[in-house]
């Protein structure tokens, strides 16, 4: 089955990411590129400001090939800093704004980074992280209010007056706007495009152990943007995209900025990834498209902020970063219809090792439960785990991916890279995802679960997502996560951690859940225990943190002995 594509204006992957932005500015010129609390920046203005920031980085001592650590929320300076790092030929080392001092030290050392760009409000923990780094680190800081419109800036300063950070007095700390002034006469270097040059480092989720540094090139970033944009299914220029996913994440930067902004959309920046900020900005700006995670979909359905609101302006709602249960999608689609929106949730698939999105449900034929078809030049196969042996259609196996957005490798981890990127007999490189999936006769991919998440009980393989889908059908259940708890006799026991809806009776719910499971799945997969909890823990990116929950359940079992 073919993929309905609408070819956008952005077509050249063989340039730097700043080169792509410069090309976009020549196409769209004075059209709005980004928006922030009502303040708009045109494409031409964004390029000029980005080059000013690039000169500021040179003034601070950044040279071609240096790693500059990026620790910023979604704001205009963040967009400028990312593209400015690329403009001077440096490497953007992307880290979470919630990183602890210990983690900051780890990321700095991992990338051998001597520079970090952050907010003044994060300075104290950044300084602590820098003090423990292997090499001296220069801190470049900005304020979230620096690029706010004047009225918003005044209101922000009044609101935060009591929590305003102390003045920064540090010989190794430099205010970005002062560096911009001092560096105005700096000359920008000529940076040539190199297809396999590392231009950005993102980090894996890190639910367990130390996160891996994922090395991505300009070609990876541009290819991701081109094939994602073409898969949207309608023209992008002149639309608005809600850029609420964090820029230090592949989804937030790769799709939320680089894809849509380079195709003529205005990206509306939301600095806090919260329900209130998301909803209020969506309704105020009437953004046409948004990318969202399943946990936020669930939150949409429980807020009264949309009561009586018309959402007919929505043209695309893309869901990824975690599996979206079919029941949740159905409820969300009904919600959209009730609010005059003719669109449906379009689930996709991606991982940071491919920047982000590499499969998406096409606009003209969405298959619920599927993550869609491979985008652009991406090819996907389902194989016997760890091998190149294809499994029959409809059977579970490991998803492997070949395509232009596949990473260069893991930073300074050759063994891990060799286990993940493998060359076939034809010399093509395939990414072994570690995800259990299946494919139907039309080429649609269906995510089953992470292979490592599989529970083995008495020698039988249990797929938690399958059990979760069954339990979600029970009317008393708000949310569920199935985990494996160690057991001497069976190896692991299946435990269902359930969040009940308000007012639900635990005994009735337990009986209904067990009966439903016994009717629907094999005996060995039926949970041995139902554990009622208040909430399902989430990772920093809003994904279900099953690793943490599994750890808690195992610790609880040990404590009860």
Secondary structure, 3 states (H helix, E strand, C coil): CCCCCCCCCCCCCCCCHHHHHHHHHHHHCCCEEEEECCEEEEHHHHHHHHHHHHHHHHHHCCCCCCEEEEECCCCHHHHHHHHHHHHCCCEEEECCCCCCHHHHHHHHHHCCCCEEEEEHHHHHHHHHHHHCCCCCCEEEEECCCCCCCHHHHHHHHHHCHHHCCCCCCCCCEEEHHHHHHHCCCCCCCCCCCCCCCEEEEEECCCCCCCCCEEEEEHHHHHHHHHHHHHHCCCCCCCCEEEECCCCCCHHHHHHHHHHHHCCCCEEEECCCCCHHHHHHHHHHHCCCEEEECHHHHHHHCCCCCCCCCCCCCCCEEEECCCCCCHHHHHHHHHHHHHCCCCCCEEEEEECHHHCCEEEECECCECCCCCCEEECCCCEEEEECCCCCCECCCCCCEEEEEECCCCCCEECCCHHHHHHHEEECCCCCEEEEEEEEEEECCCCCEEEEEEHHHCEEECCEEECHHHHHHHHHCCCCEEEEEEEEEEECCCEEEEEEEEEECCCCCHHHHHHHHHHHHHHHCCHHHCCCEEEECCCCCECCCCCECHHHHHHHHHHHHHHCC
